[in-house]
Amino acid sequence: MYVLRSLWDTVRAFLAAQTQWRPDLTGLDYAGARVAIAGIAADGHGLAPANQPLRWREVFPGLQEIEGEVLKVWSRQRDEAMQKAKAKHA
């Protein structure tokens, strides 16, 4: 997988925060995500300098974009599963 250098820090932030979904799966728990991301240091492959903490304000907009896309995929999958269930019982 190729990730643009400009997005690398955001992808790493998302991977760190991926366990922080709300129980109802309506989005990320931002407080938990922020804590998870605070423990991640930049590796120098993205825009942030190596060994510096990732900055929430710099990765948050991209994190929201990824979150939105994940929610769209989940919604489509739910809709498809419901349609299959309806067709099976019709």
N, C-alpha and C positions, 0 to 999 in steps of 0.2 A: 504494500500500500504506500502510495506517495502522499505526503502531506506538505503543503506549501510552508515554507519557513515562517511566513507571517501568521500562520494558523497553528504552528506547532505547540506553543505554550497553551493555547486554548484547548487543544486536543488533550494535552497532558492533564490540564485542569479537569476536563470532563471525565477522563479515566479515573482521576483521584476521587471525584465526586459521584461516580456512578452508583455507589451504594446508598446514596442519600435521597432516593425517591420517597415521596410521601406515601404512606400506607395505601391510600386510595388511588395511587398512580396518576394523579392529576398534575404532577410536576415535581421538580426538585425541591427539597427542603433547603432553602438558601442558607439558613444559619448553619446547618450541618455541612453543606457543601463548602461554605467559607472556611470552616474549621479544617475540613479535609484538604483543601487547597493550601491553607496556611502552612501545612507541613511539607509542601513540595518545593524544592529548590529548582531553579532553572538549570538546564543542562548545557546551555550555550548553543543549542541547535536552533532555537527559535530567536525571537527578537530580544528577549530578556538576557542580561549578562549572566554568564555561568555562575553558579553557586549563590545567586541572589534569590530571595523568595519571589514566587510568582505574585503579582499584584492583582488583587481582587478586581479593582476598577478597570484593569486592562484586559482581564479575561472574561469578566462577567457578561458583556454584550455577546460575545461569541458563544459562551456557555448557554445563554438563553436561546440563541439560534439553533444550536444542536438539540437542546431540550425540546424546542418546538417541532423540529423534524422528527424526533423520536416519538413524540406524542401523536403526530400525524400518521406515522407508520402503525403505531399501536391501534389507533382509531380505525384505520383501514382493515387491519387484521381482525379486529372485533366485528366490524361490519360484515366481512367475508365469512367469518365463523357463524354469525347469526343467520346469514343468508343460506349457508349450507345446512344449518340445523332446520330452518324453515322448509327448505326443499326436501329434506329427508323425511319430515313429518307430514308433508303435503300429499 
